[in-house]
Amino acid sequence: MKRKSRIFLSLLLLIFFPVSGLSPLEAAENEDSSQWTFSTTSYVWFSGLNGTVGVKGHKARVSLGFSDILSNMDASGMLSFQGHNGNQYFFFDGMYLDMSDSEQISHSLFTDIEMTTTRLQAAWGVRVKEWDTSSLHIFTGLRYWNLKNELTIRTASTPLERFSDTESWLDPFLGIRYATRLSPNLTLVAMIDAGGFGVGSNFTWGGMVDLSWKLSERTSIEVGYRYLYVDYENNGFIMDAYNDGVFIGFSWKLR
């Protein structure tokens, strides 16, 4: 109940205070190429986690589906800031996730897993194609990761061993963004990117589909789905897993 209360409180804060969320969601295209337009989006990402987590050579499987999210997510916070000027486009994006799970490894032994993820990214892009109601951007940027994995091997009631480690690295990435206006008040945005390429992680890629409903000249509601995969291994530290789930957010056009 304590975890669910914290999640619910985070949801209220993120929905009603748009300076404290995360993700490059839909932003209005700038009609005047001599002026920048800026927007910020706060959202809650109801993210599951699936894959393999390792600390100092000890590995465990994680499988958190949508039904497990509220009981296994300890905290989350997300924020994006973006701007358009003519055919130019940029965004800053930050995400914090704190999740936990438990795996039974034998009749009497269990592994408790706790994962804390901080991810910051920045990108710049250009519009390469424009139609009457649609546009296509390409972008490139850098993504910073800070991951902490903690494994506790225990019996049903007694901890036996605990292993903990933290890793930080930087990934370059490339991506495309497609936006189309379905009606005067409804916009669809799809994004996909890939990165790492052995510079930081072995490989990482993500995708997002967002429906944006315009409430006023400055505000809109965002609803969509997001996927993010990372494959990283260094000195026994392993993160070969993906987050995915639906999100809901609130966008505010600053200028």
C-alpha positions in Angstrom: 0.0 0.0 0.0 2.9 2.4 0.8 4.3 1.9 -2.7 0.9 2.4 -4.4 0.4 5.6 -2.3 3.7 7.0 -3.6 2.9 6.1 -7.2 -0.5 7.8 -6.9 1.1 10.9 -5.3 3.7 11.0 -8.1 0.9 10.7 -10.7 -0.9 13.7 -9.3 2.2 15.8 -9.1 3.4 15.0 -12.6 0.0 15.6 -14.2 -0.7 18.9 -12.6 2.8 20.4 -12.5 4.2 20.2 -16.0 7.7 21.2 -15.0 8.4 17.9 -13.3 7.8 15.1 -15.9 9.7 13.5 -18.9 9.9 12.4 -22.7 10.1 14.1 -26.1 6.4 14.1 -26.9 4.4 16.2 -29.4 5.3 19.8 -29.7 3.7 22.4 -32.0 5.5 23.1 -35.2 6.6 26.7 -35.5 4.5 28.7 -38.0 7.0 31.6 -37.9 10.5 30.4 -38.9 12.1 33.4 -37.3 10.7 32.5 -33.8 11.4 29.6 -31.5 8.5 27.8 -29.8 9.2 25.9 -26.7 7.1 23.3 -24.7 7.5 21.1 -21.7 5.8 17.8 -21.1 5.3 16.0 -17.8 4.1 12.4 -17.8 3.9 9.1 -15.9 5.2 6.0 -17.7 3.6 2.8 -16.4 6.6 0.8 -17.3 7.3 -2.9 -17.0 10.7 -4.4 -17.1 11.9 -7.7 -18.7 15.3 -9.2 -19.2 18.5 -10.1 -17.3 20.2 -8.1 -14.6 23.6 -8.9 -13.2 25.9 -7.7 -10.4 29.6 -8.9 -10.0 28.9 -12.0 -12.0 25.6 -12.9 -10.4 22.6 -12.8 -12.7 18.9 -12.9 -12.3 15.9 -12.8 -14.6 13.4 -10.0 -14.2 9.8 -10.1 -15.6 7.5 -7.3 -14.5 4.4 -7.0 -16.7 1.7 -4.4 -16.7 -0.1 -6.0 -13.8 3.0 -5.9 -11.6 3.8 -2.2 -12.1 2.1 -0.6 -9.1 3.3 -3.3 -6.7 6.9 -3.3 -7.9 7.6 0.4 -9.0 8.9 2.3 -6.0 9.2 5.7 -7.7 9.3 7.4 -11.1 9.8 10.9 -12.5 9.9 12.1 -16.0 10.5 15.4 -17.8 11.0 16.8 -21.3 11.7 20.2 -22.8 11.7 20.8 -26.5 11.7 23.5 -29.2 11.1 24.2 -32.9 12.3 26.9 -35.2 11.5 26.5 -38.8 13.1 23.1 -39.8 15.2 22.9 -36.6 14.2 20.7 -33.6 15.8 19.9 -30.3 14.8 18.2 -27.0 16.1 17.4 -23.6 14.7 14.4 -21.8 15.1 12.9 -18.3 13.8 9.8 -16.7 14.1 8.2 -13.2 12.8 4.7 -12.4 13.1 2.7 -9.2 11.8 -0.9 -9.5 12.1 -4.2 -7.7 11.3 -7.8 -8.2 11.9 -11.2 -6.6 12.9 -14.5 -8.3 12.8 -18.0 -6.8 16.0 -19.8 -7.7 15.5 -23.0 -5.8 13.0 -24.6 -3.4 14.4 -22.6 -0.5 16.4 -19.8 -2.1 15.2 -16.5 -3.5 16.8 -13.5 -5.2 15.5 -10.0 -4.5 16.4 -7.6 -7.3 16.3 -3.8 -7.1 17.1 -1.6 -10.1 17.5 2.2 -10.1 17.7 3.9 -13.5 18.5 7.5 -14.3 18.6 8.5 -17.9 19.3 11.9 -19.4 19.4 12.7 -23.2 19.7 15.6 -25.5 19.3 15.7 -29.2 19.1 18.1 -32.2 17.5 17.4 -35.5 16.2 18.9 -38.8 13.0 18.5 -40.8 13.8 16.7 -43.9 10.3 16.3 -45.4 7.1 18.2 -45.1 3.6 17.5 -46.4 0.3 19.4 -46.0 -0.4 18.0 -42.5 2.7 15.9 -41.7 6.5 16.3 -41.2 9.5 14.1 -40.8 12.6 14.9 -38.7 15.9 13.1 -38.3 17.9 13.7 -35.1 21.1 12.8 -33.3 22.2 13.2 -29.7 23.8 11.8 -26.6 22.2 9.6 -23.9 23.6 9.4 -20.3 22.8 6.3 -18.2 23.3 5.8 -14.5 22.2 2.3 -13.3 22.3 0.7 -9.9 21.6 -3.0 -9.6 21.3 -4.7 -6.2 20.8 -8.5 -5.8 20.0 -10.1 -2.4 20.1 -13.9 -2.1 18.0 -15.0 0.8 15.9 -17.8 2.3 12.2 -17.2 2.9 13.0 -14.9 5.8 16.8 -14.5 6.1 19.2 -12.5 3.8 22.4 -14.5 3.0 24.4 -12.4 0.6 24.0 -9.0 -1.0 25.7 -7.7 -4.2 25.4 -4.1 -5.3 27.1 -2.1 -8.1 26.5 1.1 -10.1 27.6 1.9 -13.6 27.4 5.1 -15.7 28.1 5.6 -19.4 27.3 7.7 -22.4 25.7 6.5 -25.7 25.4 8.4 -29.0 22.2 7.8 -30.8 20.3 8.5 -34.1 16.6 8.7 -34.7 13.6 9.8 -36.7 10.4 11.5 -35.7 7.2 11.6 -37.7 4.2 13.8 -36.9 0.9 14.0 -38.6 -2.2 16.1 -37.8 -5.3 13.8 -37.8 -7.7 16.6 -37.0 -7.5 20.3 -35.9 -7.1 19.0 -32.3 -5.5 15.6 -32.6 -1.9 14.8 -33.6 -0.1 11.5 -33.9 3.7 11.4 -33.3 5.9 8.4 -33.8 9.6 8.2 -32.9 12.3 5.6 -33.1 16.0 5.7 -32.3 19.1 3.5 -31.9 22.4 4.0 -30.3 25.3 2.7 -28.2 27.1 0.9 -31.0 29.8 -0.3 -28.5 30.7 3.2 -27.5 28.9 2.9 -24.1 26.4 0.1 -24.2 26.6 -2.6 -26.8 23.3 -1.5 -28.2 20.2 0.4 -27.2 17.0 1.3 -29.1 13.7 2.8 -28.3 10.4 3.7 -29.9 7.3 5.7 -29.0 3.8 6.4 -30.3 1.9 9.4 -28.9 -1.6 10.8 -29.5 -1.8 14.4 -28.5 -5.2 16.0 -27.9 -5.1 19.8 -28.0 -7.1 21.4 -25.1 -6.2 25.0 -25.8 -3.6 27.1 -27.7 -1.0 26.2 -25.0 -2.1 22.9 -23.4 -2.6 19.3 -24.6 -3.0 15.8 -23.1 -0.6 13.1 -24.3 -1.4 9.3 -24.3 0.7 6.7 -25.9 3.1 3.7 -25.6 6.9 3.7 -25.2 9.6 1.0 -25.5 13.2 1.2 -24.4 15.9 -1.5 -24.6 19.5 -1.5 -23.4 22.2 -4.1 -23.7 25.2 -3.2 -21.4 27.9 -5.4 -19.8 31.0 -4.4 -17.9 33.0 -6.3 -15.3 30.1 -8.5 -14.3 27.6 -5.7 -14.3 24.8 -6.7 -16.7 21.7 -4.9 -18.0 20.2 -6.7 -20.9 16.5 -5.7 -20.6 13.7 -3.5 -21.9 11.1 -1.2 -20.3 7.8 -0.8 -22.0 4.3 0.4 -21.2 1.7 3.1 -21.7 2.1 6.7 -20.6 -0.1 9.7 -19.9 1.1 13.2 -19.9 0.4 16.9 -20.0 2.1 19.4 -22.4 2.4 23.1 -21.9 3.5 25.4 -24.7 5.8 28.0 -23.1 6.1 30.3 -26.1 
